[in-house]
Each structure stands twice: as structure tokens, then as C-alpha cells.
Amino acid sequence: ELIHMVTLDKTGKKSFGICIVRGEVKDSPNTKTTGIFIKGIVPDSPAHLCGRLKVGDRILSLNGKDVRHSTEQAVIDLIKEADFKIDLEIQTYDKSEDQQSKADPRSNGYMQAKNKFNQEQTPNNTSGMGGGGGGQGMGMNQGAGSGPGMGMGGMNRQTTMQKRNTTFTASMRQKQSYFADEDDEDTRDMTGRIRTESGNEIDRASAGNCKLNKQEKDRDKEQEDEFGYTMAKINKRYNMMKDLRRVEVQREASKPLGLALAGHKDRQKMACFVAGIDANGVLASVDIKPGDEIVEVNGNVLKNRCHLNASAVFKNVEGDKLVMITSRRKPNDEGMCVKPIKKFPSSSDEPRHTLISSLQTKFLFDQFPKARTVKVRKEGFLGIMVIYGKHAEVGNGIFVSDLREGSNAEAAGVKVGDMLLAVNQDVTLESNYDDVGVEGTIFSTSYIYYLSPSQATGLLKRAEGIVTMILLTLKSEESIKADKEAEEKKKEEAKKEAEKPQEPATAEITPNKKILIEMKVEKKPMGVVVCGGKNNHVRTGCVITHIYPEGAVAADKRLQIYDHICDVNGKAVHVDSMTTLKVHQLFHTTYEKTVTLTVYRADPPELDKFNVEFMKKSGKELGLSLSPNERGCTIADVIQGQYPEIDNKLQRGDVITKFNGDALEGLTFQVCYALFKGANGKISMEVNRPKPTLRTEAPKP
């Protein structure tokens, strides 16, 4: 047995290229070792090219984490979280094969997987079928959906490893009980594109390139079409999707396709849904309807792609024949981000453009009000070069990088640095817009999609005659920098202005900040109810809980309920060393002309919320004196001895917000009086009590 470290780097590759399974190694007839084992290695993958891994190796740890007792899914999740590098601690059981691999590089990875897991079973081990631990092979491939590297298949059997009679066993889930051949497991790289037998180029991940095993091939009697499609391959490739259909249609040059697309309702997911079918379009005669999800068209995979990318794919598909693979959802299945579109704009002027193009062009001007339309006559060339770039004002996009001197584009007013938004209604950028009405329809999207420079150049090259471009002239980097500096300077000045001390007589109270104010009282009562004191439930500050309309505070109009009074006439209010009576006297003292207060208004208010429940006897008063206000009913006084629940829990200054479920905020005194007077039996009250942060220092002894 050999333990060594292996580092895999998948930079430039789609996966690390290993398939794993949870299984066991029998060290002797009475002992066995379980764990995560390498079941297969993808050719030309990082795992294959490193030359230090082989089928049957046991993974002890991954990026320093012990995985000996982990599940397959847990290890898969670790690899997905690992980004581009993983460090593996490997235990190799068969040293002789490791030495053979040095002599024959093909024995590494793929050939070993083929020999170990697909060999014919000999008569000597027939009696050992079905043994071993359970598991299911999973490809270590990052990315959404089912991709390359999925280990599918493998029968319930034992595979004998030659050295020391060590047996590596792993049972895979499969419905039929027959021996698998190498067609059962598809570990091919699914990135890029290939050509079908008929010469059409399709995505490697397309259903047309799906690999069928021997039994599936025998059952599939259908002839492949030019894109490699058969319903058997389609159903296998998208086996988790419902009601799969293949839709074929011939495009007509004089008739619009009549297809509107929309994205997924969940903005974290990407999908391509049919939002509407124009009754006058080509697709009106085939089996496709709003709500269907389009997963492929002519070998181009649209599943898990933005619907705006799909719009570009439809425009660039070659040939007159369209073959779409769709999944029909049930009417109550939520997925599409919009309601089905029923009305389409008139297509008489530009028959080849769909609703998508019309909406995209319209909303360019909504998002970029300063955009302009420029028409240039193309006489062999336009004289424009474009580049994909980023601008501080608008972000990423396609920009004019150069102009041919004396060209029609220069004469029409095109400038270097202009952002190219559209060419003949083909939009190079699609930005956010939501819930917009167009002739009684709703169309919504939230994705951002940019054409590449080559695609934008292709639009310009294909354009003939009068080319209509939508351009946006942007500020120079120097101008943007100057504007930003001016804005920062303005903010600094505003900040300094805000920090200047205000005149107490007119100072406005700003939330979450101590403010000194001066009020005219002229021997008039202040007219407030406050709470706080060392023999009070509130011991961290003095807080206003009611303002009488006749008092000086109400006349001043600056203080509010739940304002925290930190000091009066420069003297700090230390409620933890003052009795409740002393605190109340501060606000019942008659002041000659003015009084100064330091106020802190917490936003949101600092409150302690609780419930009080008790049984009220008929004819027996509650013993509460109440003052209604916009926050509820403030308790102005409590008559002791009526109800123990009230005596023990409530105090002067508490605010009752609900009484038997009825909200009291803003009610008149008469309504509140009737509610409290007429109630009998079980009483339930919701109460707010100030709980201010301590903002005054304790007095020095």
C-alpha cells in the first residue's frame, strides 16, 4: 500500500476528470476497508495527464478534509467548492499496475477503467455476484445540470484485483441485471462542437450526440435525422424533463417566425420559454404553445441559457429547417416570468423581426435617453471598427474603436468611443426592464446580454444599403473623473455643513444623533409623560411616552414620543441614581422662560414588547388612567390593588398598543374608554415599554 499526495489543476479544462464511487476493499476474508474510490478517469483530463492516479485508488482526504467516511455527494460538493485546484491524499493498493503504467502511458486512467470495470466475469467468481457496498458513480464535473463526467451504470458484481487477492467491490444502481460494456458509461468531454454524419455542426452536449448503450441501441429503431436526433436519445439526454417533444418546421423567407421568448421567473435560474406564438407566423401551424420550454434548436443547446442568447441563436441558425426540442409543462407549473403574450405588433414593414427585437429596440431609448439613431449608406464598407470594452458611465458593451477617414460613417456623425446599441434592430445589448405593456401584452426580463465583437462585426458586414445604427456618445474619462471629483467635493461640503453646531432654538432633531434644543416655556407646563428611574422598570434613560396637546412641548412641535432626554438645562439625567418621582419632577417643574434639552431620537425606536393577560371581573375597574396618542394608549397612572397582573407588570409610561386584538394607535379617548370599560372576562394587552441605550455617564461619587 502506498499513500501519496496529488494536486489537480483544471485551469482551461471543464472538469478534473475523475469518477468516484463509494465501495470497499477486502484485505482478507475477515477484514475490509470502505471509502471513496476512483472508478474512472476521463482521457486527456487533469487526472489523466498527471500520471499519478489510477482506477481503484482510494481518496483519503480532499483539500485537507478527511473523506474516508464521507458520502459520494459530500465529496462531489467539496470538489465543486474547490474552484480550479484540489489536493488529494491517495492510497494505492496495487503497486504492480503502477509500475506497468510507466511503461505504457495508455494504461493510466481510461484503459485501466476499461479493463477493471468492463472485463468479462469468469466462472470462478460467478458465485460472488451482488456483494459489496452500495454507491453510485458521479462525475466530478462542475457546472449546472447534467454534464460530462457522469458515471452511469455498472452492474452488481465483484471485480477482482490481482495482488494479495484484494477485492474491490462497488454496487451501482441499474434496473436490468446484465453485464455492462464500455458504451454504458459516457465520460466524453462535452464542451465545444462536433459534426454529425450528415455534416451539420452541433453542440457536443446536444441530444444528437447522446451515447446509447447496447440494449438502448437495439431498442431504438428510429433513423437519426441530420442533427443526430432520435426520441430515444432525446429522452435519455433530458430524462428529468417532462413531456419532451420534437418540433420541425420549414422557415419561409416572406413570413416571420412569430416567436416571442421569455426567461425564468426565478432570477437565479436561466431558461428559454415560449412567451407567445404569432397567429400569422410560421410556428402557428406546429405543436408548440406558450409555456413550453425550448431546450435545443438544430443541435444548439438552450437549456440553462439566457433566453436572450436563444434569440441570437434563432437568428443565426443556418438553413430553412428548424428542429426544436421542447418540454411541455403543466398549466399550473410556475416557471415563465411573464403571462402568455396574445397580441403581436404588425409585421408588414419588417417581416423578419420578432416581438423580441421590437421591444429591445424600444427599451434602448428608455434606458439611454441620450441615444441617437444614425443612418449610414453602405457602399462596399461602412468604415467602422468595433471592440468589446468597459466604460465608467455605462459598464460593458460594444464600442466604436476606429473610423476610416472620409467614410460615410464619419460623415454621418459616428464618433470613436460611441457605444453601439443596435444595428438594423439587432440589439447588441439588452438591459433590465420590467412589466412593460405593449399593445395589451406584458413582457419582462432581468438578464443582461452582450454580443461579442465578432458578432457585432457580423451584423455590420451582413447589413446592406442604408444601415440604421443606434449609438450613444459617452463622456470622456477625463470628464467623468472631473464630474466625480466635483460630486465628492459637494458631498464633503454638505457633510461639513451638517456637522456645524445648530442654533438650539431652531435646531431640527436628526435621528440617531444627540441634538441640543432650546424651548420657550415661560412658566407653562411642559406637558409630557416620561418613564425612568432606579425604582422603575426603565433604568437606562428617561424617555417621553406621551405629549399633552396643551403643553409647551406640543407647542414647540419638535419632540416626539419615544425621544430619549439625556439632560435638562445641562444637567445629565442619571435615572439609575434617581427615583421615578425625581425624574417626573424634572418635567413638572415650572421654568421661567426657556429650557434646554439634549435629545436622542433612536430610529428604529428602542422598545421592549410584551403581553399581559388576566381575567377582568364584571363591575371591577382596571385601575388604569390612560392617555391616547398616535402610538396607542399611554398609562398616565396606575391605581394599585385592582389586579395583581397589572400591579406586577405595568407602570406609568407604558404604551398599550393592542387591547383584545384591537389596535389602539390614533384612536380617540372616547373610543379607547369604551373598549376598556365594556370589556369583561379574559383581557389581553400588547404593551410597548421604552428600552433606551445608556447614553449618560454615571455621576462621579
Secondary structure, DSSP 8 states (H G I E B T S, - for coil): -EEEEEEEE-TTSSEEEEEEEEEEEEEETTEEEEEEEEEEE-TTSHHHHTS---TT-EEEEETTEE-TT--HHHHHHHHHHTTTEEEEEEEES-HHHHHHHHH-GGGTTHHHHHHHHS----GGGGGGTT-S-B---EEEE-SSSS-TT------S-EEE-SGGG-EEE-B---SS-S---GGG-------SEEE-TTS-EEETTSGGG----HHHHHH------TT---HHHHHHHTTTSSSEEEEEEE--TTS---EEEE-BSSTT----EEEEE-TTSGGGGSS--TT-EEEEETTEE-TTS-HHHHHHHHHH--SSEEEEEEE---TT---BSS---------SS-TT--HHHHHHHHHHHHH-TT-EEEEEE-SS---EEEEEEEETTTEEEEEEEEE-TT-HHHHTT--TT-EEEEETTEESEE--EEEEEETTEEEEE---EE--HHHHHHHHHH--SEEEEEEE----HHHHHHHHHHHHHHHHHHHHHHHS---TTT----TTSEEEEEEE-TT----EEEE--TTSS--S-EEEEEE-TTSHHHHH----TT-EEEEETTEE--GGGS-HHHHHHHHHS--SSEEEEEEE--SS--EEEEEEEEEE-TT----EEEEEETTEEEEEEE-TTS-HHHHHH--TT-EEEEETTEE-TT--HHHHHHHHHH--EEEEEEEEEE-----S-----
